[in-house]
Amino acid sequence: MARRRRNILVPEARSAMDQLKAHVAGTASPEDAKFEAAREVGVPLQRGYNGRLTSEQAGTVGGRLGGNMVQQLIKMAQQNMSNGHK
């Protein structure tokens, strides 16, 4: 079964979201972010076919990266608020 890509609420924001993923993961590209997150949590994610990963393993990668992204967004919002931006 092919993986379904979720539609982003604001399609124009995809590029910025991809850049945020790379920034949070500390990687040069958004594509490398998921592999870095997988490595950090011990999930054997490889480029190409990953049919042997369990749902639990795959969810660990997305959850870790998503949680870090939320933390980073909160920090950015707090910094903007303290600098007088609304």
N, CA, C and O atoms as a MOPAC input file, in Angstrom:
PM7 MOZYME 1SCF
protein

 N      0.83900 1    -1.16800 1     0.00000 1
 C      0.00000 1     0.00000 1     0.00000 1
 C      0.89400 1     1.24400 1     0.00000 1
 O      1.82100 1     1.35300 1     0.80200 1
 N      0.60500 1     2.17100 1    -0.90100 1
 C      1.39400 1     3.39300 1    -0.98800 1
 C      1.06600 1     4.31100 1     0.18000 1
 O     -0.06800 1     4.36200 1     0.65700 1
 N      2.06500 1     5.02100 1     0.62100 1
 C      1.88200 1     5.95200 1     1.73000 1
 C      1.15000 1     7.18200 1     1.22300 1
 O      1.50600 1     7.75100 1     0.19100 1
 N      0.13300 1     7.58000 1     1.95200 1
 C     -0.64800 1     8.74300 1     1.56800 1
 C     -0.01900 1     9.98900 1     2.17900 1
 O      0.20900 1    10.04300 1     3.38800 1
 N      0.25400 1    10.96600 1     1.36600 1
 C      0.82000 1    12.21800 1     1.86400 1
 C     -0.33000 1    13.11200 1     2.31000 1
 O     -1.27000 1    13.35400 1     1.55300 1
 N     -0.24900 1    13.58800 1     3.51200 1
 C     -1.29500 1    14.47200 1     4.02000 1
 C     -1.22300 1    15.81500 1     3.32900 1
 O     -0.14200 1    16.34600 1     3.07200 1
 N     -2.39500 1    16.35800 1     3.03200 1
 C     -2.44700 1    17.68200 1     2.43400 1
 C     -2.25200 1    18.72000 1     3.52000 1
 O     -2.87600 1    18.65200 1     4.57900 1
 N     -1.40000 1    19.66100 1     3.25600 1
 C     -1.14300 1    20.72600 1     4.21700 1
 C     -2.27200 1    21.75200 1     4.10200 1
 O     -2.76300 1    22.01600 1     3.00400 1
 N     -2.67500 1    22.31700 1     5.20900 1
 C     -3.79800 1    23.25100 1     5.23500 1
 C     -3.55100 1    24.45200 1     4.32200 1
 O     -4.45100 1    24.88400 1     3.60200 1
 N     -2.34300 1    24.98400 1     4.35500 1
 C     -1.98100 1    26.10600 1     3.49900 1
 C     -0.85900 1    25.61600 1     2.57900 1
 O      0.30500 1    25.61200 1     2.97800 1
 N     -1.19800 1    25.20300 1     1.34900 1
 C     -0.19200 1    24.61100 1     0.46000 1
 C      1.05000 1    25.47700 1     0.25800 1
 O      2.14900 1    24.95400 1     0.07300 1
 N      0.88100 1    26.78300 1     0.29100 1
 C      2.01400 1    27.68800 1     0.09900 1
 C      3.02600 1    27.59000 1     1.23800 1
 O      4.15300 1    28.06700 1     1.10500 1
 N      2.63600 1    26.97700 1     2.35100 1
 C      3.51500 1    26.87700 1     3.52000 1
 C      4.39600 1    25.63300 1     3.49600 1
 O      5.24400 1    25.47600 1     4.37400 1
 N      4.22200 1    24.74400 1     2.51800 1
 C      4.97900 1    23.49500 1     2.49800 1
 C      6.48300 1    23.73800 1     2.52900 1
 O      7.19500 1    23.07300 1     3.28200 1
 N      6.97400 1    24.66500 1     1.73800 1
 C      8.41400 1    24.93800 1     1.69500 1
 C      8.93100 1    25.38600 1     3.06500 1
 O      9.97600 1    24.92000 1     3.51900 1
 N      8.20300 1    26.28400 1     3.71600 1
 C      8.61900 1    26.76500 1     5.03200 1
 C      8.56600 1    25.63900 1     6.06600 1
 O      9.42900 1    25.56600 1     6.94100 1
 N      7.57000 1    24.76500 1     5.97500 1
 C      7.48300 1    23.63600 1     6.90800 1
 C      8.64900 1    22.67300 1     6.69700 1
 O      9.21400 1    22.14900 1     7.65700 1
 N      8.99900 1    22.45000 1     5.44300 1
 C     10.14000 1    21.57400 1     5.15800 1
 C     11.43900 1    22.17000 1     5.70400 1
 O     12.28100 1    21.44500 1     6.23300 1
 N     11.60000 1    23.47500 1     5.57700 1
 C     12.78700 1    24.13900 1     6.12400 1
 C     12.80200 1    24.03600 1     7.64500 1
 O     13.86200 1    23.84500 1     8.24200 1
 N     11.63700 1    24.16000 1     8.27500 1
 C     11.55700 1    24.03200 1     9.72900 1
 C     11.95200 1    22.62300 1    10.16900 1
 O     12.66500 1    22.46100 1    11.16000 1
 N     11.49600 1    21.60700 1     9.44300 1
 C     11.86900 1    20.22600 1     9.75700 1
 C     13.38600 1    20.06600 1     9.74600 1
 O     13.96900 1    19.47700 1    10.65700 1
 N     14.00900 1    20.59600 1     8.70800 1
 C     15.46700 1    20.48100 1     8.59300 1
 C     16.14900 1    21.23700 1     9.73000 1
 O     17.12800 1    20.75300 1    10.29800 1
 N     15.64100 1    22.40900 1    10.06100 1
 C     16.23300 1    23.21500 1    11.14500 1
 C     16.12800 1    22.48900 1    12.48400 1
 O     17.10000 1    22.41800 1    13.23600 1
 N     14.95100 1    21.95500 1    12.77500 1
 C     14.72700 1    21.26500 1    14.04800 1
 C     15.60900 1    20.03100 1    14.15800 1
 O     16.16100 1    19.74500 1    15.22100 1
 N     15.74000 1    19.30400 1    13.05800 1
 C     16.54500 1    18.07700 1    13.07100 1
 C     18.03800 1    18.37200 1    12.96000 1
 O     18.86000 1    17.48000 1    13.16700 1
 N     18.39300 1    19.61000 1    12.63500 1
 C     19.80400 1    19.96400 1    12.50500 1
 C     20.44500 1    19.35900 1    11.26500 1
 O     21.61600 1    18.97800 1    11.28400 1
 N     19.66700 1    19.27400 1    10.18400 1
 C     20.18100 1    18.69400 1     8.94700 1
 C     20.23300 1    19.75000 1     7.84800 1
 O     19.64900 1    20.82700 1     7.96500 1
 N     20.94500 1    19.41400 1     6.78300 1
 C     21.08900 1    20.34000 1     5.66500 1
 C     19.83900 1    20.38600 1     4.79500 1
 O     19.54500 1    21.41800 1     4.19200 1
 N     19.10100 1    19.28200 1     4.72100 1
 C     17.92100 1    19.25700 1     3.86200 1
 C     16.73100 1    18.64400 1     4.60600 1
 O     16.90500 1    17.86400 1     5.54300 1
 N     15.51000 1    19.01300 1     4.16900 1
 C     14.31800 1    18.45000 1     4.79800 1
 C     14.25700 1    16.92800 1     4.65500 1
 O     13.77200 1    16.25000 1     5.56100 1
 N     14.72800 1    16.39000 1     3.55700 1
 C     14.69600 1    14.94300 1     3.33500 1
 C     15.55800 1    14.22400 1     4.37000 1
 O     15.20700 1    13.13200 1     4.81700 1
 N     16.67500 1    14.82400 1     4.75200 1
 C     17.55500 1    14.20000 1     5.73400 1
 C     16.98100 1    14.23700 1     7.15200 1
 O     17.40300 1    13.46000 1     8.00900 1
 N     16.02200 1    15.13200 1     7.40400 1
 C     15.47700 1    15.30900 1     8.75100 1
 C     14.85000 1    14.02600 1     9.28700 1
 O     15.07300 1    13.66300 1    10.44200 1
 N     14.07000 1    13.34200 1     8.46100 1
 C     13.40300 1    12.13600 1     8.96100 1
 C     14.40600 1    11.01900 1     9.23900 1
 O     14.20600 1    10.22100 1    10.15400 1
 N     15.47700 1    10.96000 1     8.46000 1
 C     16.47900 1     9.92800 1     8.68900 1
 C     17.28700 1    10.20900 1     9.96100 1
 O     17.67200 1     9.28800 1    10.68100 1
 N     17.53300 1    11.48700 1    10.22100 1
 C     18.23700 1    11.87400 1    11.44800 1
 C     17.36600 1    11.56400 1    12.67100 1
 O     17.85200 1    11.03500 1    13.67100 1
 N     16.07800 1    11.89900 1    12.58100 1
 C     15.16900 1    11.61600 1    13.69700 1
 C     15.07700 1    10.11200 1    13.93900 1
 O     15.05200 1     9.66800 1    15.08700 1
 N     15.02600 1     9.33200 1    12.87000 1
 C     14.95600 1     7.87100 1    13.00300 1
 C     16.21600 1     7.32600 1    13.66400 1
 O     16.14200 1     6.45900 1    14.53400 1
 N     17.36200 1     7.83200 1    13.25400 1
 C     18.63400 1     7.38000 1    13.82300 1
 C     18.67500 1     7.66400 1    15.31700 1
 O     19.12300 1     6.82600 1    16.09900 1
 N     18.20500 1     8.85300 1    15.71700 1
 C     18.23600 1     9.24500 1    17.12800 1
 C     17.39800 1     8.33700 1    18.02400 1
 O     17.73900 1     8.12500 1    19.18800 1
 N     16.30100 1     7.80100 1    17.48500 1
 C     15.43600 1     6.95300 1    18.30300 1
 C     15.64100 1     5.46800 1    18.02700 1
 O     14.89400 1     4.62800 1    18.52900 1
 N     16.66000 1     5.14700 1    17.22500 1
 C     17.01700 1     3.75400 1    16.99600 1
 C     16.14700 1     2.99800 1    16.01400 1
 O     16.07100 1     1.77100 1    16.07000 1
 N     15.49100 1     3.70900 1    15.11800 1
 C     14.65300 1     3.06300 1    14.10500 1
 C     15.48600 1     2.89300 1    12.82800 1
 O     16.08300 1     3.85700 1    12.34900 1
 N     15.53000 1     1.67200 1    12.27500 1
 C     16.36900 1     1.41600 1    11.10200 1
 C     15.73800 1     1.88600 1     9.79400 1
 O     15.51000 1     1.07800 1     8.89400 1
 N     15.45500 1     3.16800 1     9.67900 1
 C     14.87500 1     3.74200 1     8.46800 1
 C     15.97500 1     3.91500 1     7.42900 1
 O     17.03300 1     4.47700 1     7.71500 1
 N     15.71500 1     3.43100 1     6.23200 1
 C     16.69300 1     3.52100 1     5.13900 1
 C     16.06700 1     4.25600 1     3.97100 1
 O     14.84300 1     4.33300 1     3.86500 1
 N     16.88900 1     4.79200 1     3.10300 1
 C     16.37600 1     5.37100 1     1.85800 1
 C     15.85200 1     4.22500 1     1.00600 1
 O     16.45400 1     3.15200 1     0.95900 1
 N     14.74700 1     4.45000 1     0.34400 1
 C     14.15400 1     3.40700 1    -0.48200 1
 C     13.10100 1     2.62700 1     0.27500 1
 O     12.33300 1     3.20300 1     1.04600 1
 N     13.05800 1     1.32900 1     0.06500 1
 C     12.02100 1     0.45600 1     0.61300 1
 C     12.20600 1     0.24600 1     2.11600 1
 O     13.29300 1    -0.09800 1     2.58000 1
 N     11.12100 1     0.45900 1     2.86800 1
 C     11.12700 1     0.26200 1     4.32100 1
 C      9.94000 1    -0.57800 1     4.76300 1
 O      9.37000 1    -0.35100 1     5.83000 1
 N      9.57400 1    -1.54400 1     3.94100 1
 C      8.41200 1    -2.36800 1     4.20800 1
 C      8.51700 1    -3.23000 1     5.44300 1
 O      7.50600 1    -3.74200 1     5.92200 1
 N      9.69900 1    -3.40000 1     5.96500 1
 C      9.85800 1    -4.23600 1     7.15700 1
 C      9.72700 1    -3.45400 1     8.46400 1
 O      9.74700 1    -4.04700 1     9.54300 1
 N      9.59600 1    -2.14500 1     8.37800 1
 C      9.38400 1    -1.35300 1     9.59500 1
 C      7.96900 1    -1.60700 1    10.10600 1
 O      7.02600 1    -1.73800 1     9.32500 1
 N      7.84100 1    -1.67400 1    11.40800 1
 C      6.50400 1    -1.81400 1    11.98200 1
 C      5.83600 1    -0.44200 1    12.03500 1
 O      6.50500 1     0.58600 1    11.93200 1
 N      4.53400 1    -0.43300 1    12.19200 1
 C      3.80000 1     0.82700 1    12.33400 1
 C      4.30700 1     1.59800 1    13.53800 1
 O      4.42900 1     2.82200 1    13.50800 1
 N      4.59800 1     0.86500 1    14.59000 1
 C      5.08100 1     1.50600 1    15.81900 1
 C      6.41700 1     2.20600 1    15.57300 1
 O      6.62400 1     3.33100 1    16.02800 1
 N      7.32300 1     1.53800 1    14.85300 1
 C      8.62100 1     2.15100 1    14.55600 1
 C      8.44700 1     3.40100 1    13.69700 1
 O      9.04000 1     4.44100 1    13.98200 1
 N      7.64500 1     3.29900 1    12.65800 1
 C      7.43600 1     4.44100 1    11.76200 1
 C      6.78800 1     5.60900 1    12.50800 1
 O      7.14600 1     6.76300 1    12.27400 1
 N      5.84600 1     5.32300 1    13.39500 1
 C      5.19100 1     6.37900 1    14.17500 1
 C      6.13100 1     7.05400 1    15.14800 1
 O      5.96600 1     8.23200 1    15.46500 1
 N      7.12300 1     6.31100 1    15.62500 1
 C      8.11200 1     6.88200 1    16.53600 1
 C      8.88900 1     7.99300 1    15.85500 1
 O      9.16900 1     9.02700 1    16.46200 1
 N      9.23600 1     7.78000 1    14.59800 1
 C      9.99700 1     8.78500 1    13.84300 1
 C      9.16400 1    10.04300 1    13.66300 1
 O      9.61900 1    11.14000 1    13.98400 1
 N      7.94000 1     9.89200 1    13.14800 1
 C      7.08300 1    11.05500 1    12.91400 1
 C      6.73900 1    11.78100 1    14.19700 1
 O      6.70300 1    13.01200 1    14.22300 1
 N      6.48700 1    11.03800 1    15.25900 1
 C      6.14600 1    11.65100 1    16.54000 1
 C      7.29300 1    12.45800 1    17.11000 1
 O      7.09200 1    13.55400 1    17.63500 1
 N      8.48300 1    11.92200 1    17.00800 1
 C      9.66600 1    12.60800 1    17.53000 1
 C      9.90600 1    13.91400 1    16.78100 1
 O     10.12400 1    14.95900 1    17.39400 1
 N      9.86500 1    13.84800 1    15.46100 1
 C     10.10800 1    15.04300 1    14.65500 1
 C      8.98800 1    16.05500 1    14.84100 1
 O      9.24500 1    17.25300 1    14.96300 1
 N      7.74300 1    15.58000 1    14.86300 1
 C      6.60700 1    16.48700 1    15.04700 1
 C      6.63600 1    17.16900 1    16.40300 1
 O      6.35700 1    18.36400 1    16.50500 1
 N      6.97300 1    16.41900 1    17.44600 1
 C      7.05300 1    17.00000 1    18.78700 1
 C      8.13400 1    18.06300 1    18.88200 1
 O      7.93500 1    19.10400 1    19.50700 1
 N      9.27100 1    17.80400 1    18.26600 1
 C     10.35200 1    18.79300 1    18.26100 1
 C      9.96600 1    20.03100 1    17.46400 1
 O     10.33600 1    21.14900 1    17.82000 1
 N      9.21800 1    19.82300 1    16.37900 1
 C      8.78000 1    20.97500 1    15.58800 1
 C      7.84500 1    21.85700 1    16.40100 1
 O      7.95300 1    23.08200 1    16.34800 1
 N      6.93700 1    21.25900 1    17.14400 1
 C      6.00800 1    22.03500 1    17.96500 1
 C      6.77900 1    22.82600 1    19.01900 1
 O      6.49000 1    24.00100 1    19.24100 1
 N      7.74900 1    22.20000 1    19.66300 1
 C      8.55700 1    22.90800 1    20.65900 1
 C      9.28000 1    24.09400 1    20.03200 1
 O      9.33100 1    25.17400 1    20.62100 1
 N      9.83900 1    23.89600 1    18.83500 1
 C     10.55000 1    24.97300 1    18.15500 1
 C      9.59900 1    26.10500 1    17.78200 1
 O      9.95200 1    27.27600 1    17.92200 1
 N      8.39700 1    25.77500 1    17.31000 1
 C      7.41000 1    26.80000 1    16.96300 1
 C      6.99700 1    27.60600 1    18.18900 1
 O      6.80600 1    28.81800 1    18.09700 1
 N      6.85900 1    26.94800 1    19.33000 1
 C      6.50200 1    27.65300 1    20.56500 1
 C      7.61100 1    28.62300 1    20.95300 1
 O      7.33400 1    29.76100 1    21.33200 1
 N      8.85900 1    28.18300 1    20.86200 1
 C      9.98900 1    29.06700 1    21.17300 1
 C     10.01600 1    30.27200 1    20.24500 1
 O     10.24900 1    31.39700 1    20.68500 1
 N      9.77600 1    30.03100 1    18.95300 1
 C      9.78300 1    31.12700 1    17.98700 1
 C      8.66600 1    32.12100 1    18.29400 1
 O      8.87000 1    33.33200 1    18.20700 1
 N      7.48100 1    31.61200 1    18.65400 1
 C      6.35700 1    32.49000 1    18.98300 1
 C      6.65900 1    33.31300 1    20.23600 1
 O      6.35000 1    34.50300 1    20.28900 1
 N      7.26300 1    32.67700 1    21.24100 1
 C      7.61300 1    33.39500 1    22.46800 1
 C      8.63300 1    34.49200 1    22.18600 1
 O      8.53200 1    35.58900 1    22.73500 1
 N      9.60200 1    34.20600 1    21.34400 1
 C     10.61300 1    35.21800 1    20.99000 1
 C      9.97000 1    36.37900 1    20.24900 1
 O     10.28900 1    37.53900 1    20.51300 1
 N      9.06300 1    36.07500 1    19.31800 1
 C      8.39100 1    37.12800 1    18.57400 1
 C      7.53200 1    37.99000 1    19.48900 1
 O      7.48400 1    39.20900 1    19.32600 1
 N      6.85500 1    37.36900 1    20.45100 1
 C      6.02300 1    38.12500 1    21.38100 1
 C      6.87500 1    39.00500 1    22.28300 1
 O      6.49300 1    40.13700 1    22.58200 1
 N      8.01600 1    38.50400 1    22.71700 1
 C      8.86100 1    39.30700 1    23.60200 1
 C      9.53600 1    40.44900 1    22.84600 1
 O      9.96400 1    41.42800 1    23.45800 1
 N      9.63200 1    40.33200 1    21.52100 1
 C     10.20700 1    41.40900 1    20.70300 1
 C      9.14800 1    42.39400 1    20.23000 1
 O      9.44400 1    43.30700 1    19.45900 1
 N      7.92100 1    42.21100 1    20.68800 1
 C      6.85700 1    43.14400 1    20.34900 1
 C      6.09300 1    42.82600 1    19.08100 1
 O      5.27500 1    43.63800 1    18.65000 1
 N      6.32800 1    41.66900 1    18.46200 1
 C      5.58600 1    41.27100 1    17.28300 1
 C      4.26800 1    40.63200 1    17.67800 1
 O      4.18800 1    39.93700 1    18.69100 1
 N      3.25800 1    40.86000 1    16.90000 1
 C      1.95000 1    40.23600 1    17.18700 1
 C      1.58600 1    39.28000 1    16.09700 1
 O      0.52700 1    38.65600 1    16.15200 1

